[in-house]
Amino acid sequence: MIKKFYFLIIVFIALVGGCKKDEALVDVPNNQAPPDNTIASVVKENYVNKVYISVLGRKPDANELNSGLSDIG
């Protein structure tokens, strides 16, 4: 029983100690994602429509749809 307890403590310490990440975030000015031609335009339109319906409770008008599509590439 005591050996099992010590084993669990060692595993816990190993898991907690191994989770630390040292990542530096870098802000790149004028960074834009490249266009992704692997996603069909209808998928992007559905995504923009669902976001507007979820957030505002309505479908986007033509200008909002075009703006949303240009934002996601």
HELIX and SHEET records of a PDB file:
HELIX    1   1 ILE A    2  GLY A   17  1                                  16    
HELIX    2   2 SER A   41  LEU A   56  1                                  16    
HELIX    3   3 ALA A   62  ILE A   72  1                                  11    
END                                                                             
